[in-house]
Amino acid sequence: MTATLVDPAGHPGALAPEPVGGDAPPRPRLTPGELVVLARGLARNAALWPELARPAERTWARMASSEDFDAWLVAWPTGGALEWHDHGEAAGALVVVQGELVETTLRSAADGTVELAVETVGAGAASAFEAHRVHDVVNLGTEAALSVHVYAPPLTAMTFYEIDGGTLRAGRTVRYEPGEAAP
C-alpha cells in the first residue's frame, strides 16, 4: 500500500511509504473497526491545522490518502450540519477531536418507513459504519467541533436523501474524483 500524508498547507508530507511488492495479492478492504484505529491515530495530528479550530462554516482538509482509504479533518461551527447522506461504496469512521457531534442514523424498516437512532459523539469518541449507511451529523454544542473521518475505499460518491411522508427517498448523487470529496 502506498500512502501519502498531506501537510496543513496542502503539500505532500514527508511520510510516503514505498509500495509493498509488485506481486502481492490485493489487500482486503479495511473494516470499520480498522478505520476507527486509523482515525484515532490521525486525530493526534489535528493540531497541525490550526485554521480549522474556529470555523465560520463547515470546512475540511484532506489529511491522508492511499489506494485503500482517505482521511479528512472536518471543522464544524456551532450549528454546522451535513444533510442526510451516505458514502456510497465506502465504509467509514469518525473520531471527534474537540467538541461533540450528534449523529442521527436512518434505516428503512421492512414496511418502508424510517427508523432513527441518535447518538452524541463527544471528544475522544468514535462512530464507525458500513457502506451505504444513511446518516446526518450536526454540531449542536456551544463550541466548534473538529472530527477526523476515514473512508475505505476512498470516498468517490455521496447520495443525499430526504424523508418524505415518513419514507426515505434518495435524491442526488454527487461523484468525486479521488481527493476531491466533501466529506
N, C-alpha and C positions, 0 to 999 in steps of 0.2 A: 504494500500500500504506500502510495506517495501522499504526503500531507503537506500542506502549506499553512503556516500560521501567518496571520496578517497583523501588521503593527497598526497602532492607532491612526497613523497618517494615511493608511491605505496602501502602504508599500509592502511587498513580500517580506516576511520576517526572516530572521537568520536561521530559524529552525525549519528545515525542509528535508526530511529523511529521504534517502535514496530508495528507489523501488526495490522490492524483495524479489529475487529470482524470476526470470522470464517464463519458466515452465511451471510455475506453481499453480495448483488448482485454484479456481475462483474462490475468494473469501466469502464465507456465509454472511448473509445480511446481519447487521448489528441489531440486537434486540432492544426493546425499550429499557430494560434494566442496564444494559451496557451503555446506552445513550445517557442515562442518569449519571453513571460514573464519569463519563466523558464531560458532561455539562458541569458536574461538581469540580472537576479539575480545571476547566476553563474559567469557572467563576472566580477562581483565585486571581485571575488577570484582569478582572473588570475595572480595577482602579487605573489601568493604563488608558482608559477612555474617559478622562475627567469631564470632557464637554458633554457627556451624556448624564451626568449626575443630577442636573436640574433642567429637564427638558420642558420646552414650551408646548411641544406636541409629541406624539408618539414618534420615536426616532430609532433607528437601528444601524448597526455596523457589523460587517462580517468579521468574525474572529478567526475562523479556521475553515479549511475545506480540503477535501480529498475526493477520490472516486467513490468512497464509501459513505461519506457524511459531509454535512456542512453545519457550521455553528455561527450563531448570531447573538449579539448583545442587544437587547431591546430596552429602551428607556420609555417609561410610562408616566406622563404627568398625572396629577390628580384628575380623575375622571377619564383618563385615556383608555380607549377600548378598541377592540377589533371585532367587527360584526361576526355573526355565526359563520363558521368556515371549517373546512377540513384541509388536510395537507396532501391530498391525492394519494399517491403510492407510498409516501414517506411515513414511517413511524417517527415518533419524536419524544423529546423530553424537555422539560423546562425546570430550571432551578432559579429561585428568587434570591437575588444577591442583597437587595435592600428593599424595604417597604413590604407590601403584601399585595397579592393579586387575588381576585375572585375568579375562579374558573367554573363555568357552567357547561356541563356536557349534555348534549341532546342525543336521544336514542329513539328510533322509531319502534313503537310497540307492535305486537302482532296484528292489532286492529288498525294500524296505520296512524294512530295518534302519537303524540310526542311525550316522552318521559324526560324529566330534568333531574340532574344531580348537580348540586352546588358544593364547591369546596373552596375554602380560603387557604391559599398557599403563602405562608409567611417566609420571612428571611431565613435562608438555610434549608427550606423545604423544597421538595421536588414533586413533579407530576409527570407521568410517562403515559404514552398512548400508542396504540397500533395505528396503522394506516386507515384512512377514511373515517376516523372518529370526528364527529362534528362537535365543536365547542366554541365558546366565546370567552374572552379574557378581558377583564377590566380592572383598573386601579380605583377602588372605592375608598382608599385610605386618604389621610390628610397630608401625606408627603409623596414625593416622586418615588416610583418603584423602578428597579433595574432587574432584569432577568436574562439568563442565558438559555437559548433554545438550540437544540441539536436535532438534526433530521437525517434519517438514513432510509433509503438513499438520499442524496442531496435533493432539496426541495425544487421541484420543477413545475408544480401546478397547485393551485388552491381553488376550491369550489366554494362559493358563498351561498348561503341558504336564507330562507325566510320561513317563519311559522305562519301558515295561512289557515285559519279556521281550525287550529289545533293539529294541523298536518304539516310535516316537514317537507319543504319543496326546495329542490336545488335551483339555484339561479345561475349566475355567470360563473364560468371557469376561467381563471387567469393563468396563462402559461408563462414560464420564465426560462430564460437561458440560465445554465448553472452560474451561480454567483450574483444573479440579478434579483433574486426573490425579495419579497417584502414580508418577512415572517410575522 
